[in-house]
């Protein structure tokens, strides 16, 4: 499957579609969903040209994956979504 540079997430990353940003680092962007399905609904997306999670985990660099996971962790802490234990 080829990456569609006109998809909604690419447009958000380029600033063509506004978003309510929660966090951003070099490799990831986190923003509130425009149609939330829960009281707190944040999307964290990689900035690279990936078509799926499978594509991302198979082809992203270690630094991209690490930055993405750091973004997820930052958002959960920032929004007080962290619970102790597993």
Wavefront OBJ file of the C-alpha trace (Angstrom):
o trace
v 0.000 0.000 0.000
v 1.367 3.421 -0.931
v 1.345 6.420 1.381
v -1.262 9.033 0.423
v 0.263 12.449 1.140
v -3.241 13.958 0.968
v -4.640 11.918 3.876
v -6.154 13.853 6.775
v -3.237 13.149 9.124
v -0.676 14.371 6.581
v -2.706 17.558 6.217
v -2.762 17.996 10.009
v 1.006 17.472 10.150
v 1.507 20.120 7.447
v -0.800 22.550 9.277
v -3.374 22.570 6.471
v -6.022 21.314 8.899
v -5.987 22.836 12.396
v -5.619 20.640 15.457
v -5.798 21.101 19.206
v -2.208 20.067 19.885
v -1.355 18.354 23.165
v 2.313 17.545 22.499
v 4.828 17.478 19.691
v 8.372 16.221 19.336
v 10.624 15.588 16.344
v 8.897 12.332 15.347
v 5.343 12.519 16.739
v 2.323 14.769 17.138
v -0.446 14.354 19.734
v -3.763 16.174 19.444
v -7.346 15.949 20.672
v -9.737 13.965 18.479
v -12.403 16.157 16.852
v -15.035 13.473 17.487
v -14.044 12.049 20.887
v -15.306 8.619 21.856
v -14.221 9.002 25.496
v -13.887 11.889 27.978
v -10.202 12.116 27.035
v -9.479 11.098 23.443
v -6.051 12.023 22.108
v -4.453 10.760 18.915
v -0.686 10.311 18.774
v 0.629 9.942 15.239
v 4.115 9.499 13.820
v 5.372 12.254 11.545
v 6.825 9.801 9.038
v 5.066 8.559 5.914
v 3.621 5.323 7.288
v 0.390 3.678 6.165
v -0.264 1.542 9.253
v 1.073 0.567 12.655
v 2.587 -2.514 11.016
v 4.405 -0.299 8.504
v 5.602 1.992 11.297
v 6.893 -0.752 13.597
v 8.565 -2.621 10.731
v 10.165 0.342 8.971
v 10.611 3.260 11.369
v 14.030 3.952 12.812
v 14.731 3.193 16.448
v 14.743 6.929 17.202
v 11.325 7.389 15.544
v 9.827 4.565 17.584
v 11.451 5.824 20.793
v 10.226 9.397 20.214
v 6.732 8.098 19.447
v 6.644 6.104 22.689
v 8.006 9.098 24.618
v 5.188 11.194 23.160
v 2.601 8.653 24.328
v 4.152 8.635 27.801
v 4.288 12.422 27.954
v 0.618 12.737 26.984
v -0.537 10.187 29.552
v 1.391 11.989 32.303
v 0.361 15.480 31.154
v -3.329 14.526 31.102
v -3.120 12.550 34.377
v -3.990 9.274 32.680
v -1.251 7.261 34.378
v -2.274 4.644 36.913
v 0.118 2.678 39.060
v 0.618 -0.988 38.270
v -0.355 -2.949 35.169
l 1 2 3 4 5 6 7 8 9 10 11 12 13 14 15 16 17 18 19 20 21 22 23 24 25 26 27 28 29 30 31 32 33 34 35 36 37 38 39 40 41 42 43 44 45 46 47 48 49 50 51 52 53 54 55 56 57 58 59 60 61 62 63 64 65 66 67 68 69 70 71 72 73 74 75 76 77 78 79 80 81 82 83 84 85 86
